[in-house]
Amino acid sequence: MALKQVSNNKCFEGFQKVFEHDSAELKCKMKFGIYLPPKAETGKCPVLYWLSGLTCTEQNFITKAAFQQAAAEHGLIVVAPDTSPRGCNIEGEDESWDFGTGAGFYVDATEDPWKTNYRMYSYIKDELPKLINANFPTDPERMSIFGHSMGGHGALILALKNPGKYKSVSAFAPICNPIQCQWGKKALGGYLGPDASKWEAYDATQLVKSYSGARLDILIDQGKDDQFLSAGQLLPDNFIAACTERKIPVVFRLQQAGYDHSYYFIASFINDHIKHHAKFLNA
């Protein structure tokens, strides 16, 4: 699968790059950001996948999160894909900010007209790692995942649905219980159809209830003044209750007043998350 380099910038002795490729899974051109730490010039490195939130592209995280210095220090390759297929000419794909373009929700759609292209779950789980492992100096056995908001939801479900695939998982302000919030009902209903029982396969709170795989240490940061927390879109309490019930270790940090849903919040605590993953990836 051919990769086309879009940009390349030296950063903390490593390189922040962006590539474009033709996705077989999504049937369109896709971009991803990849940070290669200095260690990647001499040996194989573990890979940390970042999933962004609604409206984001591959650019938001790599330009706003200020993660590169910590990634360089811990020798982690960090991959940040786009959040949905682009330019598929599907009727209605650009009508709203929380469905369609920029809002793939990390599911494999089963409904027309979305099911041909909107297969972000399989893209993140299978196609993208194969592409990364074939083209960069990675250690395929050492892989972790994290994300923000819709991407936090994506990271949690990918880790819970694939026990042992990821060494660790973390999230910033994740959508924890999408079958119970408006964002989730709109996206899951649109991509998966009206049968709400099918939505549960992509709901972290539901998945935790039946999780029986390898031990998973989960880190979640949530800003106290997050407007979407107070609007009932994120519902972390439901997820924590389910984890407690199942004795699944989760560190949930409600960060003090003033922290919201933005990348300023992410940048404030990103080093803790890189450290969390490095502990498991470099073990």
C-alpha angles and dihedrals in degrees: 000000000000120000123204116202111228100178141357126193129173110235129172090343090305131081133257107207138174123208136187127209141166108258116216090194097050097029094225141079113283133191130208135181119227128188114204111197120216089259090065089072092067107026150002118291135198117253128233117195120208121200117199130213138249117319093010129128128195087279102067098070098039094050102036111028099068092215099136099089093054091044089052092049094049095040096239127154107218121202122195115185129189119270101238145359113285133218097003092144092231113161108254097012092125099037099099138022095230100049133045119002111040091008109079091143091209094269133123104242118226098183129086131279092019104049097081096058110013099082100125094144093061091039092057095038100045121000101046097047090048089052093047094046092049095051108032137049096263134150100227091200092062112064134140136176139213139160151162131259106318085011091051086056088049093050093048095048093045091052093045096045094048109045112200095011094100123043092210143356135206138168145195114220094333125193092246104179108025095170086066102046135069096243090052096044091051096046099039092042091050097045101033104028134244098302100103092195088071090056092065091076087069099042117099094204091054094043093052090058091066100029113130103156135109117324110281121197108204125198120192128180119194128181115230093219095047106140091210092053091058090043090060096244098120106039099186092166090067091053094046091050090052092048091049091050091052094040092239110156113244127167107206116187118191101200118217129272115296098042111113139174096285135107088257085069092047093048090051093062105021093106091059090054094048088050091049091055095041089057090062099031095050096039 
